[in-house]
Structures are given as structure tokens and as C-alpha cells.
């Protein structure tokens, strides 16, 4: 049975034509995680992916929301060195703050932990569990420490005015979306830092959002029925502005690599 080291991948926003959002950052993360997983990535990975885009069939109707991309593509490299590009549709999210539930995070041994590896089924299962319980998303905890979201990266605004995200050393992914919006947040006066996010810290937060290549930026209204701060306030507005800016200027095509 294939294990976590059988592939490395990343989900990248796609305009449905020939451009990917922050492709350079995604390819860099694939290479970082591939090194950890012992996977050899092709030297021409970026060129090959963009060549595939030219003949890729659309997977369905495009998402036409102003704050989301049209589609996603899952770009991956298998342990035998073969790469793949899989298009997928993006759901439209409501404007209202999302309801989250807390679930136990899947655990993997070091150094697999914190990489975008092949055994991603527990994250998909967490998403389905959230929906079955009437929630929008699942937030994943390990020993009462927030590690990740089922398809997104959490970011909270503490009373000290700093936006904190889970630490890679605690098992969190290094979020490409957070890295994209970080300059905009800091320009708006909100420093962005990694931290050990306990449930008590979350419950006292001024505000919380989740973000990802497909969903963009979404406000969190509650976790397990408990209200979290004041949704859609300063953090949400600054993060959304930064994300909308990326949707305007962050696209990369073959000629840019």
C-alpha cells in the first residue's frame, strides 16, 4: 500500500487558461517537502506543468466569485519521479462567518509530519465529518494545540495586535497563502508570527480567519458552537485586501519562469 512518501503535491489556484497563482512559491514548497520525503523532483517540473496547462480540459464550471480563483490544479510528483497535474473545481463559500468544529489531527512520524505528502485522506475525512455535523470546516488539534484546518490555514488576531498561525514545528504546513498575504497584513500594521495556538488563546482571540488557495480568506464565527472574537473585523479586512491584491498581480505563466 502506498505510504506518505509515495508522493508530494500542492494545490495551486488556476485561471483556467495558462496561469497559476504564486506558482514559484508552490514549486519551491514542493521541492522543500520532496527533499524531506526523499522524492527526486524533475529539474524541469515548472516547465512541464505549464506545458500540460495548455491542453488541460476544464473540470467543470469555473468559480466566478471575485475573491476566489476560477479553478485549482493539484500538482504532484510521485516517488518514481513522475509528475501529475489534476484540475478541480472550487466551491463557492458563503459571506457569513464559518462554523468550525474541532477534531483530532492525524499524526505522522517525523520527518513526514508537516509535509504535503500522499496520505492526505484524513484531511478529506475531517472535511466530511465537519459537514456531517453541520459545520463548514474542521480545525485539527494535537494535544490541545491547533495544527491545521482541513483545507485551509488558520490565522488569529490576538489582543496584542499580532496575527498568529500554527508553527511548522508543531506539525503545521508552511502555508503558501499566508506567505502571500503576509506583506499586506504587515503593511496594514498587523505583524504575522508563528505560535503555539492553544484553545484558550483561540477563545480569547480578537478575531480568526482561515485561508487557502481555493477558498481565499474566510472569517471564523465559532468553534464547537463557541463564538470567536468579532468576525469580519480588522484581520479579515486586511487579509481580504491582501488576497484580492494577489488575485490581481500574483499570476505566473510559462514566460515568467
KADAJO-V957125 format. One record per residue. OMEGA is omega in whole degrees, 0 to 359 (* if undefined). Layout:
OMEGA + OMEGA
//
This chain:
180 + 179 + 182 + 181 + 183 + 179 + 172 + 186 + 175 + 177 + 188 + 176 + 184 + 181 + 182 + 182 + 187 + 185 + 177 + 181 + 178 + 182 + 181 + 181 + 179 + 179 + 178 + 179 + 177 + 181 + 178 + 183 + 177 + 178 + 179 + 184 + 180 + 180 + 178 + 179 + 179 + 178 + 183 + 184 + 183 + 180 + 181 + 180 + 180 + 177 + 178 + 182 + 184 + 182 + 184 + 179 + 177 + 184 + 183 + 180 + 180 + 173 + 183 + 176 + 184 + 184 + 176 + 175 + 180 + 183 + 168 + 165 + 173 + 180 + 182 + 176 + 178 + 184 + 177 + 178 + 178 + 177 + 179 + 179 + 185 + 179 + 177 + 179 + 179 + 178 + 175 + 182 + 177 + 177 + 181 + 176 + 184 + 172 + 180 + 170 + 178 + 178 + 176 + 179 + 172 + 182 + 175 + 180 + 170 + 2 + 181 + 181 + 178 + 176 + 177 + 189 + 189 + 185 + 185 + 183 + 179 + 177 + 177 + 177 + 179 + 178 + 180 + 178 + 178 + 181 + 179 + 180 + 176 + 179 + 180 + 183 + 173 + 171 + 192 + 185 + 173 + 182 + 178 + 176 + 179 + 183 + 188 + 169 + 185 + 177 + 190 + 177 + 179 + 180 + 181 + 178 + 180 + 181 + 178 + 177 + 180 + 175 + 183 + 174 + 181 + 183 + 176 + 180 + 176 + 178 + 181 + 171 + 171 + 190 + 175 + 181 + 178 + 178 + 179 + 184 + 182 + 181 + 179 + 178 + 182 + 175 + 178 + 177 + 179 + 177 + 180 + 185 + 171 + 179 + 172 + 187 + 178 + 179 + 178 + 179 + 179 + 183 + 179 + 184 + 176 + 186 + 178 + 175 + 169 + 184 + 179 + 184 + 180 + 187 + 185 + 180 + 180 + 178 + 173 + 179 + 183 + 172 + 182 + 177 + 180 + 182 + 179 + 174 + 180 + 185 + 175 + 179 + 190 + 181 + 181 + 182 + 181 + 180 + 179 + 178 + 180 + 180 + 178 + 176 + 178 + 179 + 176 + 190 + 188 + 185 + 180 + 177 + 185 + 183 + 183 + 184 + *
//
